[in-house]
Amino acid sequence: MPEEVLAVLRQLERADERIGAALADFDGLAGEVDSVRAEAEELGALAARLPGERKARAAELERATVEAAAAEQVLGEAEDAVRAADPTDAQEAKRFHIRARDRVSVAERRVAEAAAAAIDLENRAGEATIQGHALHTRARKLAGELRGRSRIAEDAGKEPGPDLEGVAAWSEVARASLFVARGQLSAEREAVIRQANELGALALGEPLSAMGAGALTRRVEQALK
C-alpha cells in the first residue's frame, strides 16, 4: 500500500511539473502579447496625434517665415536709413540698424527651430511606420505560436489585421484566451496538489499543511525508508 501511494504521488509530481511548465509558457506568451498590445496602443496614439501636430508645425513654420520676411524688410529699411542719414541722425540710424539686424537673427533662429521641429515630427512618423511593420510581423509570429494549441481559442491563432487597429484587436483576443487557459491550468494544478496532499496525509498518518507535490513526494519517500 505505501509503495502504491508513493507511485501515485510520483505521477502527481510529474503532472504538477508539466502543468507548471505549461503555466510558465503561457505566462511568457502573455507577457509578449501584453508588450505587443502596449506598443500598438502607443503607436496608435501617435498616429491619432499626427495630423494635429503636422498642422501645428506647419502653422508655426509659416508664422516664423512671415516674421523673418518682415524682419528682412525692416533691416533693408534700416540699411537705407544708415546710408541716407546725415551726421545728426547717424547714431540713431545705426541703433535702428542694430535692432533690425538682431530682429532678423531672432527670426531666422525661429524659422530654423520650426523647420527642425517639422523635420523631427516627420522622422518620428517614419520611425513609427517602420515600428508598425515590425510590430505586425511580431504579432503574426505570436499568433502562429498560439495557433492550434490546446486550450487556446481559435481566434487567438488567426493572423492580425493589416493595421495597428488589427494588431490591437488581435492582442485583446489573444490576451483573453491566455487568461482563460491559464485559469484552467491553475485549477488543474490546485486539484493535483490537493490530491497529493490527501494521499500524503494518508501515507504519513498525519494531517499536513498544503505543500507542492514534489516536496510532498520527497517527504513520503523519506518516511518510508
MODA-V135369 format. One record per backbone hydrogen bond with DSSP energy under -1.0 kcal/mol. CO is the residue of the C=O (numbers start at 1). NH is the residue of the N-H. If there is no record, write none. Layout:
co->CO nh->NH
co->CO nh->NH
This chain:
co->1 nh->5
co->2 nh->6
co->3 nh->7
co->4 nh->8
co->5 nh->9
co->6 nh->10
co->7 nh->11
co->8 nh->12
co->9 nh->13
co->10 nh->14
co->11 nh->15
co->12 nh->16
co->13 nh->17
co->14 nh->18
co->15 nh->19
co->16 nh->20
co->17 nh->21
co->18 nh->22
co->19 nh->23
co->20 nh->24
co->21 nh->25
co->22 nh->26
co->23 nh->27
co->24 nh->28
co->25 nh->29
co->26 nh->30
co->27 nh->31
co->28 nh->32
co->29 nh->33
co->30 nh->34
co->31 nh->35
co->32 nh->36
co->33 nh->37
co->34 nh->38
co->35 nh->39
co->36 nh->40
co->37 nh->41
co->38 nh->42
co->39 nh->43
co->40 nh->44
co->41 nh->45
co->42 nh->46
co->43 nh->47
co->44 nh->48
co->45 nh->49
co->46 nh->50
co->49 nh->53
co->50 nh->54
co->51 nh->55
co->52 nh->56
co->53 nh->57
co->54 nh->58
co->55 nh->59
co->56 nh->60
co->57 nh->61
co->58 nh->62
co->59 nh->63
co->60 nh->64
co->61 nh->65
co->62 nh->66
co->63 nh->67
co->64 nh->68
co->65 nh->69
co->66 nh->70
co->67 nh->71
co->68 nh->72
co->69 nh->73
co->70 nh->74
co->71 nh->75
co->72 nh->76
co->73 nh->77
co->74 nh->78
co->75 nh->79
co->76 nh->80
co->77 nh->81
co->78 nh->82
co->79 nh->83
co->80 nh->84
co->81 nh->85
co->86 nh->89
co->89 nh->93
co->90 nh->94
co->91 nh->95
co->92 nh->96
co->93 nh->97
co->94 nh->98
co->95 nh->99
co->96 nh->100
co->97 nh->101
co->98 nh->102
co->99 nh->103
co->100 nh->104
co->101 nh->105
co->102 nh->106
co->103 nh->107
co->104 nh->108
co->105 nh->109
co->106 nh->110
co->107 nh->111
co->108 nh->112
co->109 nh->113
co->110 nh->114
co->111 nh->115
co->112 nh->116
co->113 nh->117
co->114 nh->118
co->115 nh->119
co->116 nh->120
co->117 nh->121
co->118 nh->122
co->119 nh->123
co->120 nh->124
co->121 nh->125
co->122 nh->126
co->123 nh->127
co->124 nh->128
co->125 nh->129
co->126 nh->130
co->127 nh->131
co->128 nh->132
co->129 nh->133
co->130 nh->134
co->131 nh->135
co->132 nh->136
co->133 nh->137
co->134 nh->138
co->135 nh->139
co->136 nh->140
co->137 nh->141
co->138 nh->142
co->139 nh->143
co->140 nh->144
co->141 nh->145
co->142 nh->146
co->143 nh->147
co->146 nh->149
co->149 nh->152
co->153 nh->156
co->154 nh->157
co->155 nh->158
co->163 nh->167
co->164 nh->168
co->165 nh->169
co->166 nh->170
co->167 nh->171
co->168 nh->172
co->169 nh->173
co->170 nh->174
co->171 nh->175
co->172 nh->176
co->173 nh->177
co->174 nh->178
co->175 nh->179
co->176 nh->180
co->177 nh->181
co->178 nh->182
co->179 nh->183
co->180 nh->184
co->181 nh->185
co->182 nh->186
co->183 nh->187
co->184 nh->188
co->185 nh->189
co->186 nh->190
co->187 nh->191
co->188 nh->192
co->189 nh->193
co->190 nh->194
co->191 nh->195
co->192 nh->196
co->193 nh->197
co->194 nh->198
co->195 nh->199
co->196 nh->200
co->197 nh->201
co->198 nh->202
co->199 nh->203
co->200 nh->204
co->201 nh->205
co->201 nh->206
co->212 nh->216
co->213 nh->217
co->214 nh->218
co->215 nh->219
co->216 nh->220
co->217 nh->221
co->218 nh->222
co->219 nh->223
co->220 nh->224
